[in-house]
Amino acid sequence: MHKPNQTMTYKKFTFSNRELLGLYEGLKDLKELTGSKMAFFAAKNIKEIEKVLSPIDQMATPSEEFYNVSVEAQKFIENSDDEGLKKFEEEHADIVEQRKQQLLQVDMELNKESEVYLVTIRNDQITDSVTVEQLGKILDLIEYNENAN
């Protein structure tokens, strides 16, 4: 009896960076599953996607200045001091505006498309303990094997 090829293959995909982020999160959800094929599949793809998303993640990191302002603003919120918060935000409007612009840039980057080579996995290589929700998140990376038992 001929055994089907057990190796996983790389395939070129084009996704928006936002879609890649969703796929990345879906792959991270697989961390509790057992099986060497699933582990390799998840780990290898996480590593490849991180190469694309890491610069965007760095871009999204708030400045130290904004962080300090947000900590102070939180104190007004905790004390239900709406007037104080409004005045504080007006005093620091430039920092808040810089953060808004930063987040707009991040959003624009997330909407851009990226080409990435990812490992695919055949349906017969997926561990039995995977859930429908987990499968739904990685469906684009699953190849259907008609010869699977």
C-alpha contacts under 8 A as a table, 3 or more apart, distances in Angstrom:
res1	aa1	res2	aa2	distance
4	P	147	N	7.99
8	M	41	F	7.99
8	M	119	V	6.36
8	M	120	T	6.05
8	M	121	I	5.84
8	M	122	R	7.69
9	T	119	V	5.48
9	T	120	T	5.68
9	T	121	I	7.46
10	Y	117	Y	5.94
10	Y	118	L	5.24
10	Y	119	V	4.39
10	Y	120	T	6.10
11	K	117	Y	5.35
11	K	118	L	5.55
11	K	119	V	6.34
11	K	120	T	6.74
12	K	115	E	6.75
12	K	116	V	5.73
12	K	117	Y	4.42
12	K	118	L	6.51
13	F	115	E	5.59
13	F	116	V	5.41
13	F	117	Y	6.11
13	F	118	L	7.14
14	T	113	E	6.50
14	T	114	S	5.59
14	T	115	E	4.45
14	T	116	V	6.45
15	F	18	R	7.85
15	F	19	E	5.85
15	F	20	L	6.10
15	F	113	E	5.42
15	F	114	S	5.65
15	F	115	E	6.63
15	F	116	V	7.99
16	S	19	E	5.11
16	S	20	L	6.29
16	S	110	L	6.57
16	S	111	N	5.61
16	S	112	K	5.38
16	S	113	E	4.01
16	S	114	S	6.01
17	N	20	L	4.82
17	N	21	L	6.13
17	N	52	V	7.75
17	N	53	L	7.18
17	N	109	E	7.01
17	N	110	L	4.53
17	N	111	N	6.02
17	N	112	K	5.97
17	N	113	E	5.85
17	N	114	S	6.33
18	R	21	L	5.02
18	R	22	G	6.49
18	R	110	L	4.71
18	R	111	N	6.09
19	E	22	G	5.07
19	E	23	L	6.21
20	L	23	L	4.93
20	L	24	Y	5.92
20	L	49	I	6.83
20	L	53	L	7.92
21	L	24	Y	4.94
21	L	25	E	6.22
21	L	49	I	7.99
21	L	53	L	7.29
22	G	25	E	5.14
22	G	26	G	6.17
22	G	137	K	7.32
23	L	26	G	4.91
23	L	27	L	6.13
23	L	137	K	6.09
23	L	138	I	6.17
24	Y	27	L	5.13
24	Y	28	K	6.21
24	Y	45	N	7.90
24	Y	46	I	6.04
24	Y	49	I	6.57
24	Y	50	E	7.94
25	E	28	K	5.02
25	E	29	D	6.31
26	G	29	D	5.08
26	G	30	L	6.92
26	G	134	Q	6.42
26	G	137	K	5.00
26	G	138	I	6.22
27	L	30	L	5.32
27	L	31	K	7.43
27	L	42	A	5.48
27	L	45	N	7.63
27	L	46	I	6.64
27	L	137	K	7.65
27	L	138	I	6.88
28	K	31	K	5.63
28	K	42	A	7.29
28	K	46	I	7.35
29	D	32	E	7.25
29	D	134	Q	6.86
30	L	33	L	5.54
30	L	42	A	6.91
30	L	130	V	7.76
30	L	134	Q	7.01
31	K	39	A	7.38
31	K	42	A	7.62
33	L	38	M	7.37
33	L	39	A	7.52
33	L	127	T	7.49
33	L	129	S	6.78
33	L	130	V	6.97
34	T	38	M	7.05
34	T	39	A	7.01
34	T	127	T	7.11
34	T	129	S	7.97
35	G	38	M	5.48
35	G	39	A	6.13
35	G	127	T	6.57
36	S	39	A	4.96
36	S	40	F	6.01
37	K	40	F	5.19
37	K	41	F	5.99
37	K	125	Q	6.83
37	K	126	I	7.76
38	M	41	F	4.97
38	M	42	A	6.03
38	M	125	Q	7.48
38	M	126	I	6.44
38	M	127	T	6.92
39	A	42	A	5.27
39	A	43	A	5.93
40	F	43	A	5.18
40	F	44	K	5.79
41	F	44	K	5.55
41	F	45	N	6.21
41	F	119	V	6.16
41	F	120	T	7.22
41	F	121	I	6.92
42	A	45	N	5.37
42	A	46	I	5.99
43	A	46	I	5.15
43	A	47	K	6.22
44	K	47	K	5.23
44	K	48	E	6.38
44	K	118	L	7.75
44	K	119	V	7.10
45	N	48	E	5.03
45	N	49	I	6.05
45	N	118	L	5.60
45	N	119	V	6.23
46	I	49	I	5.22
46	I	50	E	6.00
47	K	50	E	5.18
47	K	51	K	6.64
48	E	51	K	5.40
48	E	52	V	7.21
48	E	116	V	7.36
48	E	117	Y	7.43
48	E	118	L	6.94
49	I	52	V	5.34
49	I	53	L	6.23
49	I	116	V	7.45
50	E	53	L	4.94
50	E	54	S	5.38
51	K	54	S	5.72
51	K	55	P	7.78
52	V	55	P	6.84
52	V	56	I	7.70
52	V	114	S	7.60
53	L	56	I	5.21
53	L	57	D	6.10
54	S	57	D	4.99
54	S	58	Q	6.20
55	P	58	Q	5.05
55	P	59	M	6.12
56	I	59	M	4.89
56	I	60	A	6.21
56	I	106	V	6.41
56	I	109	E	6.91
56	I	110	L	7.68
57	D	60	A	5.08
57	D	61	T	6.56
58	Q	61	T	5.36
59	M	102	Q	7.50
59	M	106	V	6.59
60	A	102	Q	6.90
60	A	103	L	6.51
60	A	106	V	6.04
62	P	66	F	6.16
62	P	67	Y	6.29
62	P	99	R	6.96
63	S	66	F	5.20
63	S	67	Y	6.18
63	S	99	R	7.99
64	E	67	Y	4.95
64	E	68	N	6.18
65	E	68	N	5.27
65	E	69	V	6.33
65	E	95	I	7.40
66	F	69	V	5.02
66	F	70	S	6.05
66	F	95	I	6.05
66	F	96	V	6.99
66	F	99	R	7.09
67	Y	70	S	5.12
67	Y	71	V	6.27
68	N	71	V	5.18
68	N	72	E	6.40
69	V	72	E	5.16
69	V	73	A	6.10
69	V	92	H	7.55
70	S	73	A	4.89
70	S	74	Q	6.08
71	V	74	Q	5.17
71	V	75	K	6.85
72	E	75	K	5.38
72	E	76	F	7.09
73	A	76	F	5.28
73	A	77	I	6.48
73	A	85	L	6.28
73	A	88	F	7.18
73	A	89	E	7.66
74	Q	77	I	4.95
74	Q	78	E	6.09
75	K	78	E	5.10
75	K	79	N	6.24
76	F	79	N	5.17
76	F	80	S	6.11
76	F	81	D	5.08
76	F	82	D	7.03
76	F	84	G	6.44
76	F	85	L	5.40
77	I	80	S	4.96
77	I	81	D	6.15
77	I	82	D	7.08
77	I	85	L	7.01
78	E	81	D	7.74
81	D	84	G	5.27
81	D	85	L	6.08
82	D	85	L	5.02
82	D	86	K	6.09
83	E	86	K	5.12
83	E	87	K	6.25
84	G	87	K	5.19
84	G	88	F	6.01
85	L	88	F	4.96
85	L	89	E	6.00
86	K	89	E	5.15
86	K	90	E	6.21
87	K	90	E	5.08
87	K	91	E	6.25
88	F	91	E	5.12
88	F	92	H	6.33
89	E	92	H	5.08
89	E	93	A	5.60
89	E	96	V	7.57
90	E	93	A	4.96
92	H	95	I	5.52
92	H	96	V	6.42
93	A	96	V	5.04
93	A	97	E	5.95
94	D	97	E	5.04
94	D	98	Q	6.15
95	I	98	Q	5.06
95	I	99	R	6.34
96	V	99	R	5.14
96	V	100	K	6.29
97	E	100	K	4.98
97	E	101	Q	6.21
98	Q	101	Q	5.13
98	Q	102	Q	6.11
99	R	102	Q	4.88
99	R	103	L	6.17
100	K	103	L	5.14
100	K	104	L	6.23
101	Q	104	L	4.99
101	Q	105	Q	6.29
102	Q	105	Q	5.15
102	Q	106	V	6.35
103	L	106	V	4.91
103	L	107	D	6.10
104	L	107	D	5.00
104	L	108	M	6.20
105	Q	108	M	5.05
105	Q	109	E	6.25
106	V	109	E	5.03
106	V	110	L	6.19
107	D	110	L	5.03
107	D	111	N	6.38
108	M	111	N	5.20
108	M	112	K	6.61
109	E	112	K	5.25
110	L	113	E	7.93
118	L	141	L	7.75
119	V	141	L	7.23
120	T	141	L	4.80
120	T	142	I	5.72
120	T	143	E	6.66
121	I	125	Q	6.46
121	I	126	I	7.35
121	I	141	L	6.37
121	I	142	I	5.05
121	I	143	E	5.97
122	R	125	Q	5.33
122	R	126	I	6.99
122	R	142	I	5.50
122	R	143	E	4.60
122	R	144	Y	5.73
122	R	145	N	6.05
123	N	126	I	5.54
123	N	142	I	6.11
123	N	143	E	6.10
123	N	144	Y	5.42
123	N	145	N	6.20
123	N	148	A	7.74
124	D	144	Y	7.98
124	D	145	N	6.75
124	D	148	A	5.58
124	D	149	N	7.63
126	I	130	V	7.36
127	T	130	V	5.99
130	V	134	Q	6.31
130	V	135	L	6.79
131	T	134	Q	5.14
131	T	135	L	6.19
132	V	135	L	5.04
132	V	136	G	6.06
133	E	136	G	5.16
133	E	137	K	6.69
134	Q	137	K	5.44
134	Q	138	I	6.88
135	L	138	I	5.36
135	L	139	L	5.76
136	G	139	L	5.26
138	I	141	L	5.64
138	I	142	I	7.01
139	L	142	I	5.37
145	N	148	A	5.58
